[in-house]
């Protein structure tokens, strides 16, 4: 797929030179840091050396005092507390964190995760009624609840207090909960809006520690869960998230819990574990239980205290993840064929098949975007209704588009770039037409071509191990702090390219008259390259720099993001 290269504009040269001297780095690295709002020694020290002391005061979050007082009262009065979380990675890590931490202070604690297929997303009426039967006095919802008005009304009528911990966008009217913790709710002045659901739960427990005069170490042992939620939910890797992810990844690599350790072993995931390993290795395995059967399996692994049990649970998750991959592959093929058969020139995609597996259609929607770059919704049949997942492209708010089409929907909710929705089956066609109309009228045409943001244009001779070491210290990477992408013009092909699996390509490149040459690998770029190249041809490459380990030897490798000829 053709990409538009957007090379970030040069920043203030005086700032770059001053930072370069202050922290003793080359001007290319200094320029990237200034682009990321790091422009002096103190900011650079905080960026490269995060500290947990840098976290914001949790009591800056609206309703935090009220929430902590209600929790403290429940514990002091031996009330029964239910920890209620969603079935995805963010939800299960949230429950694992809060449940394990509060277990240190009360034995009157149970947890609940809704069934994706029987109950759907978030707080369910079934879950509330179950809580009442169990004698629950306080329900703490995690990664859900901000739109559960009817369900919380039901809880109130059954004598159950509710504290909502969420990060999703609120509806027009907030639920009548005892307290709502959500940095994105109206009137909340909390300085960072990008927390994951687990991050909000962490801030709640952090405030509880402050209130009770507890050492933060008791809470910090669960930072691996916060890091996993941040990576899996693709929230901004800036501010508090970057600090939490930094220390959480340290724990994953040095002292993981039994469950995470078993997961790393069963998945054959190699150290060191970074955010990419979490996104593509850890998160899909935790998610597999909620997609294929029930998320209880993933949660049980995360809170497991027995090594043998952890190993068995991890093996079961491995099997479920393999099944998920097969289902994912088959539905992706079907969806791509449907797009080919229908209007490939449309500005959006809305597809419905009644037998598609509800647990994977969100993943498949993302795969469709990789091939047909436009907002995409996949729907399947459940309980005589159409239910599904929406995914968007950078720059287009799919949640606002759903609001504009809400007359056709029974319920929906989510983020700017991802949402869930339910509608009557007989409304699918008019919804499809309305969604296409809204997207066509509101989307900027430029957004329909992928943008490849490039941090800096450099010569290959600048690339060395010291250069890479500085880049690695900018991790953890994610939205808002992505791994730097570089481009180099007029690089020359050395020898012949090697093709792998008909779609991947390996090259050796250098600049003319330069001695410095590198291996470069381009995943999915074989066709694009082989139809344009000839011996000695010159072209431009966009890439990230990686370290390659092979047969005990370390070398630098360029991982290509795109190739341009002419």
C-alpha positions as CSV (number, residue, x, y, z in Angstrom):
1,X,0.0,0.0,0.0
2,X,1.4,3.4,-1.0
3,X,2.3,5.7,1.9
4,X,2.7,9.4,2.2
5,X,6.0,10.2,3.9
6,X,5.8,13.1,6.4
7,X,9.2,14.2,7.4
8,X,8.8,16.2,10.6
9,X,9.9,19.8,10.2
10,X,13.2,21.0,11.7
11,X,13.0,22.4,15.1
12,X,14.7,25.4,16.6
13,X,18.4,25.0,15.9
14,X,19.5,26.9,19.0
15,X,17.4,24.6,21.2
16,X,18.9,21.6,19.5
17,X,22.5,22.8,19.8
18,X,22.0,23.7,23.5
19,X,20.4,20.3,24.3
20,X,23.1,18.5,22.3
21,X,25.8,20.1,24.5
22,X,23.9,19.8,27.7
23,X,23.4,16.0,27.5
24,X,26.3,15.2,25.2
25,X,24.4,13.6,22.3
26,X,24.6,14.3,18.6
27,X,22.2,16.9,17.0
28,X,20.1,14.2,15.3
29,X,19.1,12.7,18.6
30,X,18.8,16.1,20.2
31,X,16.5,17.2,17.4
32,X,14.2,14.2,18.0
33,X,14.1,14.9,21.7
34,X,13.1,18.6,21.1
35,X,10.4,17.4,18.7
36,X,9.1,15.4,21.7
37,X,9.1,18.4,24.0
38,X,12.4,17.6,25.7
39,X,14.5,20.7,25.4
40,X,16.7,21.1,28.5
41,X,18.8,19.0,30.9
42,X,16.1,18.6,33.5
43,X,13.5,17.5,31.0
44,X,16.0,15.1,29.5
45,X,16.9,13.6,32.9
46,X,13.2,13.0,33.6
47,X,12.7,11.5,30.1
48,X,15.7,9.1,30.2
49,X,15.5,8.4,34.0
50,X,11.8,8.1,34.9
51,X,11.0,8.0,38.7
52,X,7.8,6.9,40.4
53,X,7.9,10.2,42.3
54,X,7.1,11.8,39.0
55,X,3.5,10.4,39.1
56,X,0.7,12.9,39.7
57,X,-1.1,13.2,43.0
58,X,-4.0,10.7,42.7
59,X,-6.3,13.1,44.6
60,X,-6.2,15.5,41.7
61,X,-8.7,13.1,40.1
62,X,-12.3,14.2,40.5
63,X,-14.1,12.2,43.2
64,X,-11.0,10.4,44.5
65,X,-11.5,11.5,48.1
66,X,-15.1,10.2,48.0
67,X,-14.1,6.9,46.4
68,X,-11.3,6.2,48.9
69,X,-13.5,7.1,51.9
70,X,-16.2,4.6,50.6
71,X,-13.6,1.9,50.1
72,X,-12.1,2.5,53.5
73,X,-15.5,2.3,55.1
74,X,-16.4,-0.9,53.3
75,X,-13.1,-2.6,54.6
76,X,-13.5,-1.3,58.1
77,X,-17.1,-2.5,58.3
78,X,-16.3,-5.9,56.8
79,X,-18.6,-5.3,53.8
80,X,-18.5,-7.6,50.8
81,X,-16.7,-6.0,47.9
82,X,-16.9,-7.1,44.3
83,X,-14.1,-6.3,41.8
84,X,-15.8,-6.2,38.4
85,X,-13.8,-5.8,35.2
86,X,-14.2,-6.1,31.5
87,X,-13.1,-9.3,29.6
88,X,-10.2,-7.8,27.6
89,X,-6.5,-7.4,28.7
90,X,-7.1,-4.0,30.2
91,X,-10.1,-5.3,32.2
92,X,-8.4,-8.5,33.4
93,X,-5.2,-6.8,34.4
94,X,-7.3,-4.2,36.3
95,X,-9.1,-6.8,38.2
96,X,-5.9,-8.8,38.9
97,X,-4.2,-5.6,40.3
98,X,-7.1,-4.4,42.5
99,X,-8.2,-7.8,43.7
100,X,-4.7,-8.9,44.7
101,X,-3.8,-5.6,46.4
102,X,-7.0,-5.3,48.4
103,X,-6.8,-8.9,49.4
104,X,-4.0,-7.7,51.8
105,X,-6.6,-5.7,53.8
106,X,-9.9,-7.7,53.6
107,X,-11.0,-11.3,53.2
108,X,-14.5,-10.1,52.0
109,X,-13.5,-9.8,48.4
110,X,-14.7,-11.5,45.2
111,X,-14.3,-10.8,41.5
112,X,-16.5,-11.0,38.4
113,X,-15.8,-10.7,34.6
114,X,-18.8,-10.8,32.3
115,X,-19.1,-13.4,29.5
116,X,-18.4,-11.8,26.2
117,X,-21.1,-13.9,24.5
118,X,-23.9,-14.0,27.1
119,X,-23.5,-10.6,28.7
120,X,-21.5,-8.4,26.3
121,X,-19.2,-5.5,27.2
122,X,-19.1,-3.8,30.6
123,X,-21.4,-4.0,33.6
124,X,-24.3,-6.4,32.9
125,X,-27.6,-6.7,34.6
126,X,-26.8,-10.4,35.1
127,X,-23.6,-9.5,36.8
128,X,-25.4,-7.0,39.1
129,X,-28.1,-9.6,40.1
130,X,-25.4,-12.1,40.8
131,X,-23.6,-9.6,43.0
132,X,-26.9,-9.1,45.0
133,X,-27.3,-12.8,45.4
134,X,-23.7,-13.0,46.8
135,X,-24.5,-10.3,49.3
136,X,-22.2,-7.7,47.8
137,X,-22.3,-4.2,49.4
138,X,-19.8,-2.4,47.2
139,X,-19.1,-3.0,43.5
140,X,-15.9,-1.5,42.0
141,X,-16.0,-1.5,38.2
142,X,-12.8,-1.4,36.3
143,X,-12.3,-0.4,32.6
144,X,-16.1,-0.1,32.3
145,X,-19.1,1.5,33.9
146,X,-19.1,5.1,32.5
147,X,-22.1,4.3,30.3
148,X,-23.8,1.7,32.5
149,X,-26.6,4.0,33.7
150,X,-29.4,1.4,33.8
151,X,-27.2,-1.3,35.4
152,X,-26.0,1.1,38.1
153,X,-29.5,2.1,38.8
154,X,-30.3,-1.5,39.2
155,X,-27.4,-1.9,41.6
156,X,-28.6,1.0,43.7
157,X,-32.1,-0.4,43.9
158,X,-30.6,-3.7,45.2
159,X,-28.6,-1.9,47.9
160,X,-25.2,-2.1,46.2
161,X,-23.0,1.0,46.1
162,X,-20.9,1.4,42.9
163,X,-17.5,3.0,42.4
164,X,-16.7,3.4,38.7
165,X,-13.1,3.3,37.5
166,X,-13.1,3.9,33.8
167,X,-11.2,5.7,31.0
168,X,-13.7,5.5,28.2
169,X,-15.7,8.5,26.9
170,X,-18.8,9.4,28.9
171,X,-22.4,9.6,27.5
172,X,-24.6,12.6,27.8
173,X,-25.6,11.7,31.4
174,X,-23.3,10.1,33.9
175,X,-24.5,7.1,35.9
176,X,-25.6,7.6,39.5
177,X,-22.6,5.9,41.1
178,X,-21.3,6.5,44.6
179,X,-18.1,7.9,42.9
180,X,-16.8,8.0,39.3
181,X,-13.1,8.0,38.7
182,X,-12.4,8.8,35.1
183,X,-9.9,11.5,33.9
184,X,-12.0,11.9,30.8
185,X,-15.3,12.7,32.5
186,X,-16.6,16.3,32.5
187,X,-15.2,18.7,35.1
188,X,-12.2,16.4,35.9
189,X,-9.0,18.4,36.0
190,X,-6.6,15.5,36.4
191,X,-3.5,16.6,34.4
192,X,-3.2,13.4,32.4
193,X,-6.1,12.1,30.3
194,X,-4.5,9.0,28.7
195,X,-4.5,6.4,31.5
196,X,-5.6,2.9,30.7
197,X,-8.4,1.3,32.7
198,X,-5.8,-0.5,34.8
199,X,-4.0,2.8,35.2
200,X,-7.1,4.4,36.8
201,X,-7.4,1.4,39.1
202,X,-3.8,1.9,40.1
203,X,-4.4,5.5,40.9
204,X,-7.3,4.5,43.1
205,X,-5.1,2.1,45.0
206,X,-2.3,4.7,45.1
207,X,-4.8,7.1,46.8
208,X,-5.8,4.4,49.2
209,X,-2.1,3.9,50.2
210,X,-1.8,7.7,50.8
211,X,-5.0,7.7,52.9
212,X,-3.8,4.8,55.0
213,X,-0.2,5.8,55.3
214,X,0.9,2.6,53.5
215,X,4.2,2.1,51.7
216,X,3.9,2.3,47.9
217,X,6.1,-0.8,47.5
218,X,3.0,-2.9,48.4
219,X,1.3,-1.5,45.3
220,X,4.3,-1.2,43.0
221,X,4.7,-5.0,42.9
222,X,1.8,-5.0,40.5
223,X,3.2,-2.5,38.0
224,X,3.8,-5.3,35.5
225,X,0.0,-5.5,35.1
226,X,-0.2,-1.7,34.5
227,X,2.5,-2.0,31.8
228,X,0.7,-4.8,30.1
229,X,-2.6,-2.9,30.1
230,X,-0.9,0.3,28.7
231,X,0.7,-1.7,25.8
232,X,-2.4,-3.8,25.0
233,X,-4.9,-0.8,25.1
234,X,-2.6,1.3,22.9
235,X,-2.9,4.4,25.1
236,X,-0.4,7.3,24.8
237,X,3.2,6.3,25.9
238,X,3.7,9.7,27.5
239,X,3.5,11.3,30.9
240,X,2.4,8.8,33.6
241,X,2.0,6.0,31.2
242,X,5.6,6.1,30.2
243,X,6.8,6.0,33.8
244,X,4.4,3.2,34.7
245,X,5.3,1.2,31.6
246,X,9.0,1.7,32.3
247,X,8.9,0.3,35.7
248,X,6.4,-2.4,34.8
249,X,8.6,-3.7,32.0
250,X,11.5,-3.8,34.5
251,X,9.5,-6.1,36.6
252,X,8.5,-8.3,33.7
253,X,12.2,-8.7,32.8
254,X,13.6,-9.1,36.3
255,X,11.0,-10.4,38.7
256,X,7.7,-11.4,36.9
257,X,4.8,-12.9,38.8
258,X,4.3,-16.7,38.5
259,X,1.6,-16.2,35.9
260,X,3.5,-13.9,33.6
261,X,6.6,-16.1,34.0
262,X,4.6,-19.1,32.9
263,X,3.2,-17.2,30.0
264,X,6.6,-16.1,28.8
265,X,7.8,-19.7,29.0
266,X,4.8,-21.3,27.2
267,X,4.9,-18.6,24.5
268,X,8.7,-19.0,24.1
269,X,9.1,-15.2,24.4
270,X,12.7,-14.1,24.6
271,X,14.2,-11.5,27.0
272,X,14.4,-8.6,27.0
273,X,10.7,-8.1,26.8
274,X,9.7,-4.7,25.4
275,X,6.4,-3.1,24.5
276,X,6.3,-4.8,21.2
277,X,6.7,-8.2,22.9
278,X,3.8,-7.4,25.1
279,X,1.5,-6.2,22.3
280,X,2.2,-9.2,20.0
281,X,3.2,-11.8,22.5
282,X,1.7,-11.4,26.0
283,X,-1.5,-9.5,25.3
284,X,-2.9,-11.9,22.6
285,X,-2.4,-14.9,25.0
286,X,-4.2,-13.2,27.9
287,X,-7.0,-12.0,25.5
288,X,-7.4,-15.5,23.9
289,X,-9.4,-16.8,26.9
290,X,-12.0,-14.0,26.6
291,X,-12.2,-14.3,22.8
292,X,-12.5,-18.1,22.7
293,X,-14.2,-19.1,26.0
294,X,-14.2,-17.0,29.1
295,X,-11.7,-14.4,30.4
296,X,-11.7,-16.1,33.8
297,X,-8.8,-18.3,32.6
298,X,-6.6,-15.3,31.8
299,X,-7.5,-13.7,35.2
300,X,-6.8,-16.9,37.1
301,X,-3.3,-17.0,35.5
302,X,-2.6,-13.4,36.5
303,X,-3.4,-14.0,40.2
304,X,-2.0,-17.6,40.4
305,X,0.2,-18.3,43.3
306,X,1.1,-21.9,42.5
307,X,3.9,-22.6,40.0
308,X,2.4,-25.9,38.6
309,X,-1.0,-24.4,38.2
310,X,0.4,-21.3,36.5
311,X,2.2,-23.6,34.0
312,X,-1.0,-25.6,33.2
313,X,-3.1,-22.4,32.8
314,X,-0.4,-20.9,30.5
315,X,-0.4,-24.0,28.4
316,X,-4.2,-23.9,28.1
317,X,-4.0,-20.2,27.1
318,X,-1.4,-21.2,24.5
319,X,-3.8,-23.7,22.9
320,X,-6.7,-21.2,22.9
321,X,-4.5,-18.6,21.3
322,X,-3.6,-21.1,18.5
323,X,-7.3,-21.7,18.0
324,X,-7.9,-17.9,17.9
325,X,-5.2,-17.5,15.2
326,X,-6.9,-20.0,13.0
327,X,-10.3,-18.4,13.4
328,X,-8.8,-15.0,12.8
329,X,-7.1,-16.1,9.6
330,X,-10.3,-17.7,8.1
331,X,-12.5,-14.7,8.9
332,X,-9.9,-12.3,7.6
333,X,-9.9,-14.1,4.2
334,X,-13.7,-14.0,4.1
335,X,-13.8,-10.3,5.0
336,X,-11.2,-9.3,2.4
337,X,-13.0,-11.2,-0.3
338,X,-16.3,-9.4,0.6
339,X,-14.6,-6.1,0.3
340,X,-13.2,-7.1,-3.1
341,X,-16.7,-8.2,-4.3
342,X,-18.3,-5.0,-3.1
343,X,-17.3,-1.3,-3.4
344,X,-13.6,-1.0,-3.1
345,X,-13.8,2.7,-3.7
346,X,-16.0,3.4,-0.6
347,X,-14.7,5.5,2.2
348,X,-15.7,3.0,4.9
349,X,-16.3,-0.7,5.4
350,X,-19.3,-2.2,7.2
351,X,-19.5,-6.0,6.9
352,X,-21.9,-8.5,8.4
353,X,-21.8,-12.3,8.6
354,X,-24.0,-14.1,11.1
355,X,-21.5,-16.9,11.8
356,X,-18.4,-14.8,12.4
357,X,-16.8,-15.4,15.8
358,X,-17.5,-12.4,18.0
359,X,-14.2,-12.8,19.8
360,X,-12.0,-12.0,16.9
361,X,-13.9,-9.5,14.7
362,X,-12.2,-6.6,16.3
363,X,-8.8,-8.0,15.3
364,X,-10.1,-8.8,11.8
365,X,-11.4,-5.2,11.4
366,X,-7.8,-4.0,12.1
367,X,-6.4,-6.5,9.5
368,X,-8.9,-5.2,6.9
369,X,-7.6,-1.7,7.5
370,X,-4.1,-2.9,6.7
371,X,-5.4,-3.8,3.2
372,X,-8.1,-1.2,2.7
373,X,-7.2,1.9,4.7
374,X,-10.5,3.2,5.9
375,X,-12.8,3.1,9.0
376,X,-14.0,-0.4,9.3
377,X,-16.9,-2.1,11.2
378,X,-17.4,-5.9,11.4
379,X,-20.7,-7.3,12.7
380,X,-21.9,-10.8,13.6
381,X,-25.1,-12.2,15.0
382,X,-25.8,-12.6,18.7
383,X,-29.1,-13.1,20.5
384,X,-30.9,-12.1,17.3
385,X,-29.0,-8.8,17.1
386,X,-26.0,-7.6,15.2
387,X,-23.1,-6.9,17.4
388,X,-19.5,-6.0,16.5
389,X,-16.4,-3.9,16.6
390,X,-15.4,-0.6,14.9
391,X,-11.8,0.3,14.2
392,X,-10.6,3.6,12.7
393,X,-7.6,5.1,11.0
394,X,-5.4,7.9,12.6
395,X,-7.1,11.3,12.5
396,X,-10.7,10.0,12.2
397,X,-12.9,9.8,15.3
398,X,-15.1,6.7,14.8
399,X,-16.9,7.3,18.1
400,X,-18.2,10.6,16.8
401,X,-19.3,8.9,13.6
402,X,-21.3,6.4,15.6
403,X,-22.9,9.2,17.5
404,X,-24.0,10.7,14.2
405,X,-25.6,7.3,13.3
406,X,-26.9,6.5,16.7
407,X,-30.6,6.4,15.6
408,X,-29.8,2.9,14.1
409,X,-28.0,1.7,17.2
410,X,-29.2,0.1,20.4
411,X,-25.9,0.8,22.2
412,X,-22.3,1.7,21.5
413,X,-19.3,2.9,23.3
414,X,-15.5,3.1,23.2
415,X,-12.6,5.3,22.1
416,X,-11.8,7.7,19.3
417,X,-10.3,4.8,17.3
418,X,-12.1,1.7,18.6
419,X,-15.6,1.0,19.7
420,X,-18.2,-1.7,20.2
421,X,-21.8,-1.5,18.9
422,X,-25.1,-3.4,18.8
423,X,-28.1,-2.9,16.5
424,X,-31.1,-4.7,15.1
425,X,-30.3,-6.9,12.1
426,X,-32.9,-5.1,10.0
427,X,-31.0,-1.8,10.6
428,X,-27.7,-3.0,9.2
429,X,-28.2,-1.8,5.6
430,X,-29.5,1.7,6.6
431,X,-26.7,1.9,9.2
432,X,-24.2,0.9,6.6
433,X,-25.4,3.6,4.2
434,X,-25.6,6.3,7.0
435,X,-22.1,5.4,8.2
436,X,-20.7,5.7,4.7
437,X,-22.4,9.0,4.2
438,X,-21.0,10.4,7.5
439,X,-17.5,9.2,6.8
440,X,-17.6,10.5,3.2
441,X,-18.8,13.9,4.3
442,X,-16.4,14.4,7.2
443,X,-13.2,12.6,6.5
444,X,-10.2,14.4,5.1
445,X,-9.2,12.7,1.9
446,X,-5.5,12.8,3.0
447,X,-6.4,10.5,5.9
448,X,-7.3,7.7,3.5
449,X,-3.6,7.3,2.5
450,X,-1.4,6.0,5.3
451,X,1.0,8.6,6.7
452,X,4.5,7.4,7.5
453,X,5.9,9.9,10.0
454,X,9.7,10.2,9.7
455,X,11.7,11.8,12.5
456,X,14.8,12.7,10.6
457,X,16.6,12.3,7.3
458,X,20.1,10.9,7.8
459,X,23.0,9.3,5.9
460,X,23.7,5.6,6.7
461,X,27.2,6.5,7.9
462,X,25.5,8.1,11.0
463,X,24.2,4.7,12.1
464,X,26.3,2.9,14.6
465,X,25.9,1.0,17.9
466,X,26.2,4.2,20.0
467,X,23.5,5.9,17.9
468,X,21.2,2.9,18.5
469,X,22.0,2.8,22.2
470,X,20.7,6.4,22.6
471,X,17.6,5.4,20.7
472,X,17.0,2.4,22.9
473,X,17.1,4.7,26.0
474,X,14.1,6.5,24.6
475,X,12.0,3.5,25.2
476,X,9.3,2.4,26.1
477,X,7.9,3.2,22.8
478,X,4.2,3.7,21.9
479,X,1.7,6.3,20.7
480,X,3.2,9.8,21.4
481,X,6.7,8.4,21.8
482,X,7.1,6.0,18.9
483,X,10.4,4.4,18.0
484,X,12.2,6.9,15.8
485,X,11.9,6.4,12.0
486,X,14.6,7.6,9.7
487,X,14.9,7.9,6.0
488,X,17.9,8.0,3.6
489,X,17.8,9.0,0.0
490,X,19.8,7.6,-2.9
491,X,20.8,4.4,-1.3
492,X,22.2,1.8,-3.7
493,X,21.4,-1.9,-3.9
494,X,24.3,-4.2,-3.4
495,X,23.9,-7.5,-5.2
496,X,20.5,-9.2,-5.5
497,X,17.6,-9.0,-3.1
498,X,16.4,-12.2,-1.4
499,X,12.7,-13.0,-1.3
500,X,11.1,-14.9,1.6
501,X,7.6,-16.4,1.5
502,X,6.9,-14.4,-1.6
503,X,6.2,-11.2,0.4
504,X,9.3,-10.3,2.5
505,X,12.6,-9.0,1.2
506,X,16.2,-8.8,2.4
507,X,18.6,-6.3,0.8
508,X,22.1,-5.0,1.4
509,X,22.4,-1.2,0.9
510,X,24.8,1.6,1.1
511,X,25.3,5.2,-0.2
512,X,27.5,5.6,-3.3
513,X,31.1,6.2,-2.4
514,X,30.4,5.3,1.3
515,X,32.0,2.2,2.9
516,X,29.1,1.8,5.4
517,X,26.7,-0.9,4.3
518,X,23.8,-2.5,6.1
519,X,21.4,-5.5,5.7
520,X,17.8,-4.3,5.4
521,X,14.7,-6.4,5.8
522,X,11.3,-5.3,4.5
523,X,8.3,-7.3,5.8
524,X,5.5,-7.3,3.1
525,X,7.6,-5.1,0.7
526,X,8.7,-7.8,-1.8
527,X,6.3,-7.0,-4.5
528,X,6.8,-3.3,-4.2
529,X,10.5,-3.7,-4.6
530,X,10.9,-6.4,-7.1
531,X,8.7,-4.7,-9.7
532,X,10.9,-1.6,-9.6
533,X,14.4,-2.6,-9.0
534,X,17.4,-3.2,-11.4
535,X,21.0,-3.7,-10.7
536,X,22.7,-0.7,-9.2
537,X,19.4,1.2,-8.9
538,X,19.1,4.1,-6.4
539,X,16.0,4.5,-4.2
540,X,14.9,6.0,-0.8
541,X,14.2,4.0,2.3
542,X,12.4,4.6,5.5
543,X,13.4,2.4,8.4
544,X,13.9,1.8,12.1
545,X,17.3,0.6,13.4
546,X,17.4,-2.8,15.1
547,X,20.1,-5.0,16.6
548,X,20.3,-8.4,15.1
549,X,21.6,-11.4,17.0
550,X,22.7,-14.4,15.0
551,X,25.1,-17.2,15.8
552,X,26.6,-15.3,18.7
553,X,27.2,-12.2,16.5
554,X,25.6,-8.8,16.9
555,X,25.0,-6.5,14.0
556,X,22.9,-3.6,13.1
557,X,20.0,-4.1,10.7
558,X,17.6,-1.7,9.1
559,X,14.0,-2.7,9.4
560,X,12.3,-1.1,6.4
561,X,9.0,0.7,6.8
562,X,8.7,1.7,3.1
563,X,10.7,2.0,-0.1
564,X,10.3,4.8,-2.8
565,X,11.7,4.8,-6.3
566,X,12.2,7.8,-8.5
